[in-house]
Amino acid sequence: MKKTKVKGFTLTELLVVIAIFGIIMAGALQLIAPVTKMMVQADVHEGGNAAVSSIASLLRTQLSPVEYLQVNNAAMNEAGREAAVEKFVDDYYNGIIKNGSTVTAPSYGKGKVHVLQIDNSQNGKISTWIYDVTFDPAASAITGSPVYTEFAVNKAYYDSYSFEVKLGTYDTIAKFDEKVELISEAQKVMMNLNSRETAFTIKASTRRNNTDYSFLTTSTMSLVNLYNRIGGPGTAVTGVYYVVDKQSAGGTLVDAIVDRADPLLTNYTKISSGIQVDLSALDANGKVNDTGYTFIYSYGAEIDTQ
């Protein structure tokens, strides 16, 4: 009987086959990797949307209906917040008395001043304070301890994501992350708060499979009460409040009660309309600080002057 020889693959042939399969697999991975990254990015975006929507909704709800607004480009400590609230009262409410009061027996007002703080150095943590205040030219003061809410949006959002909030619109994450060197440039962004559409951008970031992922969402709000004053932002305050001040009468300064809708009111009182911006905070490199914002504001309905 003749024996049949069974021939196998030579080592060279096996190496060639393995190499071919390796090339095919590498090519397949090159095709799959971008698709996988896109899928993860979409999942990151979808998962963070609820948190980003909550942040945007909070900012619109809190800031859109304000009567007066001051903003500082830094998160503040307790002493800084209280000083900012006192300055706010001095700028907008000192000297205001209740409707019907007289110079000889004035009845001064009281109300609430709100603070909303965004701390980008703590993953975009947003906290709020509500201060009770009295205003009197001789003795304006904060009364009692503020009502403090440490996490104004759901704390659970910060377990999976970190956030950063900036005023203005940014096309790319690189632009968002860029430090502004000139106060004049930051001023342009901050003063957009005076416009009908105030833009702010939220960056959400997380880490998946040892890779960092981020996305940007831009939202807008209308500062309704600031804008809808007669003549628009920056013009004289209108309304039914009254002020006590000194006014010249034949060369003699006399007490006066004046409706703040009086067109001459701005000549003899420091009450002004719209928004004040403080850009004094700089970082260690002398660039404009963007580690947070502190908004100080009030609502007309919460000020007791009627």
C-alpha positions as CSV (number, residue, x, y, z in Angstrom):
1,M,0.0,0.0,0.0
2,K,1.2,3.4,-0.9
3,K,1.4,5.9,2.1
4,T,-0.2,9.4,1.6
5,K,1.9,12.3,2.8
6,V,-0.1,15.0,4.6
7,K,1.5,18.4,4.0
8,G,1.0,21.2,6.6
9,F,1.7,24.9,6.5
10,T,5.3,26.0,6.8
11,L,6.4,28.4,9.5
12,T,6.8,31.1,6.9
13,E,3.3,30.6,5.6
14,L,1.8,30.8,9.1
15,L,3.7,34.0,9.9
16,V,2.5,35.5,6.6
17,V,-1.2,34.6,7.5
18,I,-0.8,36.0,11.0
19,A,0.7,39.2,9.7
20,I,-2.2,39.6,7.2
21,F,-4.8,39.0,9.9
22,G,-2.9,41.5,12.1
23,I,-3.1,44.2,9.4
24,I,-6.8,43.5,8.9
25,M,-7.5,43.7,12.6
26,A,-5.5,46.9,13.0
27,G,-7.4,48.4,10.1
28,A,-10.7,47.3,11.6
29,L,-9.8,48.9,15.0
30,Q,-8.8,52.1,13.2
31,L,-12.3,52.2,11.7
32,I,-14.1,51.2,15.0
33,A,-12.2,53.6,17.3
34,P,-13.7,56.8,16.0
35,V,-17.2,55.3,15.9
36,T,-16.8,54.1,19.5
37,K,-15.5,57.6,20.6
38,M,-18.5,59.2,18.9
39,M,-20.9,56.8,20.6
40,V,-19.3,57.5,24.0
41,Q,-19.4,61.3,23.3
42,A,-23.1,61.0,22.4
43,D,-23.7,59.1,25.6
44,V,-21.8,61.7,27.7
45,H,-23.8,64.5,26.1
46,E,-27.1,62.7,26.7
47,G,-26.2,61.8,30.3
48,G,-25.2,65.4,31.1
49,N,-28.1,67.1,29.4
50,A,-30.4,66.9,32.5
51,A,-27.7,68.6,34.6
52,V,-26.9,71.3,32.1
53,S,-30.6,72.0,31.5
54,S,-31.1,72.4,35.3
55,I,-28.2,74.9,35.5
56,A,-29.5,76.9,32.6
57,S,-33.0,76.9,34.0
58,L,-31.7,78.0,37.4
59,L,-29.8,81.0,35.9
60,R,-32.8,82.1,33.8
61,T,-35.2,81.7,36.7
62,Q,-33.1,83.6,39.2
63,L,-31.7,86.4,37.0
64,S,-34.2,87.1,34.3
65,P,-36.7,89.0,36.5
66,V,-34.2,91.0,38.7
67,E,-34.7,94.7,39.3
68,Y,-31.1,95.5,40.0
69,L,-28.0,93.4,39.4
70,Q,-24.3,93.6,40.4
71,V,-21.8,90.9,39.2
72,N,-18.3,90.2,40.3
73,N,-16.0,87.9,38.3
74,A,-15.0,85.7,41.2
75,A,-16.5,83.5,43.9
76,M,-16.5,85.3,47.3
77,N,-16.0,84.3,50.9
78,E,-18.5,85.2,53.6
79,A,-17.0,88.6,54.3
80,G,-16.8,89.4,50.6
81,R,-20.5,88.5,50.1
82,E,-21.7,90.6,53.0
83,A,-19.6,93.5,51.9
84,A,-21.1,93.1,48.3
85,V,-24.7,93.0,49.7
86,E,-24.1,96.1,51.8
87,K,-22.7,97.9,48.7
88,F,-25.7,96.8,46.7
89,V,-28.0,98.3,49.3
90,D,-26.0,101.5,49.4
91,D,-26.1,101.8,45.6
92,Y,-29.7,101.0,45.0
93,Y,-31.8,101.4,48.2
94,N,-30.2,103.8,50.7
95,G,-32.5,106.8,51.0
96,I,-35.6,105.1,49.6
97,I,-38.6,105.6,51.9
98,K,-42.1,104.2,51.8
99,N,-44.7,105.9,49.6
100,G,-46.5,108.6,51.7
101,S,-43.7,109.1,54.2
102,T,-42.6,112.6,55.1
103,V,-39.2,114.2,55.5
104,T,-39.9,114.9,59.1
105,A,-41.0,111.3,59.9
106,P,-39.7,109.0,57.2
107,S,-40.6,105.3,57.2
108,Y,-37.7,103.4,55.6
109,G,-37.9,100.2,53.8
110,K,-36.7,96.6,54.1
111,G,-36.5,93.6,51.8
112,K,-34.4,90.8,50.5
113,V,-31.1,90.7,48.6
114,H,-30.1,87.6,46.8
115,V,-26.7,86.2,46.0
116,L,-26.0,83.5,43.5
117,Q,-22.4,82.2,43.3
118,I,-20.9,80.0,40.6
119,D,-17.6,78.4,41.8
120,N,-15.8,77.0,38.8
121,S,-12.9,75.9,41.0
122,Q,-15.3,73.5,42.7
123,N,-16.6,71.8,39.5
124,G,-19.1,74.6,38.8
125,K,-20.9,74.4,42.2
126,I,-23.8,76.8,42.4
127,S,-24.9,78.1,45.8
128,T,-27.4,80.8,46.8
129,W,-28.0,83.1,49.8
130,I,-31.0,85.2,50.6
131,Y,-30.3,88.2,53.0
132,D,-32.8,90.2,54.9
133,V,-31.8,93.8,54.8
134,T,-33.1,97.2,56.1
135,F,-32.1,100.4,54.3
136,D,-31.8,103.8,56.0
137,P,-29.3,106.5,55.2
138,A,-28.1,106.3,58.8
139,A,-28.2,102.6,59.5
140,S,-28.6,100.2,56.6
141,A,-27.9,96.7,57.7
142,I,-28.1,92.9,57.1
143,T,-30.5,91.5,59.7
144,G,-29.9,87.9,60.9
145,S,-28.3,85.0,59.0
146,P,-29.0,84.4,55.3
147,V,-31.0,81.5,54.0
148,Y,-28.2,79.3,52.5
149,T,-28.6,76.7,49.8
150,E,-25.3,74.9,49.2
151,F,-26.3,73.1,46.0
152,A,-28.8,75.1,44.1
153,V,-29.0,72.3,41.5
154,N,-29.1,68.6,42.3
155,K,-26.0,67.6,44.1
156,A,-26.1,64.1,42.4
157,Y,-25.2,65.8,39.1
158,Y,-21.7,66.4,40.4
159,D,-21.1,62.7,41.2
160,S,-20.7,62.0,37.4
161,Y,-19.8,65.3,35.9
162,S,-17.9,68.5,36.6
163,F,-19.2,71.8,35.2
164,E,-17.9,75.2,34.4
165,V,-20.0,78.3,33.6
166,K,-18.9,81.4,31.7
167,L,-20.7,84.5,30.4
168,G,-20.6,84.8,26.7
169,T,-20.6,82.5,23.7
170,Y,-17.8,80.1,22.7
171,D,-17.5,78.1,19.5
172,T,-15.0,75.5,20.7
173,I,-13.8,74.1,24.0
174,A,-10.3,75.5,23.2
175,K,-11.8,79.0,23.1
176,F,-13.8,78.4,26.2
177,D,-10.7,77.3,28.1
178,E,-8.6,80.3,26.9
179,K,-7.7,82.8,29.5
180,V,-8.7,86.5,28.8
181,E,-5.7,88.8,29.3
182,L,-7.3,92.2,29.0
183,I,-9.9,93.5,31.3
184,S,-11.4,95.5,28.4
185,E,-12.1,92.1,26.6
186,A,-13.7,90.6,29.7
187,Q,-15.7,93.8,30.1
188,K,-17.2,93.3,26.6
189,V,-18.4,89.9,27.6
190,M,-19.6,90.9,31.1
191,M,-21.5,94.0,29.9
192,N,-23.5,91.8,27.5
193,L,-25.6,91.4,30.6
194,N,-27.2,94.7,29.5
195,S,-28.5,93.4,26.3
196,R,-31.8,91.8,25.5
197,E,-30.2,88.4,25.1
198,T,-27.6,87.5,27.7
199,A,-25.6,84.5,26.7
200,F,-23.8,82.1,29.0
201,T,-22.0,78.8,28.1
202,I,-21.9,75.7,30.3
203,K,-19.1,73.1,29.9
204,A,-19.8,69.6,31.2
205,S,-16.9,67.2,31.6
206,T,-16.6,63.5,32.7
207,R,-14.1,60.6,32.4
208,R,-14.9,57.3,30.6
209,N,-12.5,54.5,29.9
210,N,-9.5,56.6,31.1
211,T,-10.5,59.2,28.5
212,D,-11.7,62.8,29.3
213,Y,-14.9,63.9,27.4
214,S,-16.4,67.4,27.4
215,F,-19.2,69.3,25.6
216,L,-20.5,72.8,25.5
217,T,-24.0,74.1,25.7
218,T,-24.8,77.8,25.1
219,S,-28.1,79.3,26.5
220,T,-29.6,82.8,26.6
221,M,-31.9,84.7,28.9
222,S,-33.6,88.1,28.7
223,L,-33.0,90.4,31.6
224,V,-36.6,91.6,31.3
225,N,-36.8,94.3,34.1
226,L,-33.4,95.7,33.3
227,Y,-34.1,96.1,29.6
228,N,-37.7,97.3,29.8
229,R,-37.0,100.5,31.6
230,I,-37.9,103.7,29.7
231,G,-35.1,104.2,27.2
232,G,-33.6,100.8,27.8
233,P,-30.5,99.8,29.8
234,G,-28.5,102.6,31.5
235,T,-31.3,105.1,31.6
236,A,-33.0,106.7,34.6
237,V,-34.8,104.4,37.0
238,T,-38.6,104.5,36.9
239,G,-41.1,103.5,39.5
240,V,-43.0,104.6,42.5
241,Y,-40.3,104.7,45.2
242,Y,-39.5,107.9,46.9
243,V,-36.2,109.2,48.1
244,V,-35.0,111.6,50.7
245,D,-32.1,113.8,49.7
246,K,-30.8,117.3,49.7
247,Q,-31.9,119.6,46.9
248,S,-30.9,123.2,46.2
249,A,-33.6,125.8,46.8
250,G,-32.4,129.3,46.2
251,G,-28.9,128.4,47.2
252,T,-30.0,126.6,50.3
253,L,-29.9,122.8,50.6
254,V,-33.3,121.6,51.8
255,D,-34.8,118.1,52.3
256,A,-36.8,116.8,49.4
257,I,-39.0,113.9,48.6
258,V,-38.9,113.0,44.9
259,D,-40.6,110.3,42.9
260,R,-37.7,108.4,41.3
261,A,-39.4,108.7,37.9
262,D,-38.4,112.4,38.0
263,P,-36.0,112.9,35.1
264,L,-33.8,115.0,37.3
265,L,-33.5,112.3,40.0
266,T,-30.1,111.1,38.8
267,N,-28.7,114.6,39.5
268,Y,-28.9,114.2,43.2
269,T,-29.1,110.6,44.2
270,K,-26.8,107.6,43.6
271,I,-29.6,105.3,42.7
272,S,-28.9,104.1,39.2
273,S,-30.5,101.6,36.8
274,G,-29.3,98.4,35.1
275,I,-26.2,96.6,36.2
276,Q,-22.9,97.2,37.8
277,V,-19.8,95.1,37.0
278,D,-16.7,94.5,39.1
279,L,-13.8,93.1,37.2
280,S,-11.1,93.7,39.8
281,A,-10.3,90.0,40.4
282,L,-7.2,88.8,38.6
283,D,-5.5,85.4,38.9
284,A,-1.9,84.8,39.9
285,N,-0.7,85.5,36.3
286,G,-2.4,88.8,36.2
287,K,-5.1,87.6,33.8
288,V,-8.8,88.2,34.3
289,N,-10.1,85.7,36.8
290,D,-12.7,83.2,35.5
291,T,-12.9,80.8,38.4
292,G,-16.4,81.9,39.2
293,Y,-19.0,84.6,39.4
294,T,-21.0,86.2,42.2
295,F,-24.3,87.8,41.3
296,I,-26.0,90.1,43.8
297,Y,-29.6,91.1,42.9
298,S,-33.1,92.0,44.1
299,Y,-36.7,91.7,43.0
300,G,-39.0,94.6,43.2
301,A,-41.8,92.5,44.7
302,E,-39.6,91.6,47.7
303,I,-38.7,95.2,48.6
304,D,-41.1,96.8,51.1
305,T,-41.4,100.4,50.3
306,Q,-45.1,100.7,49.6
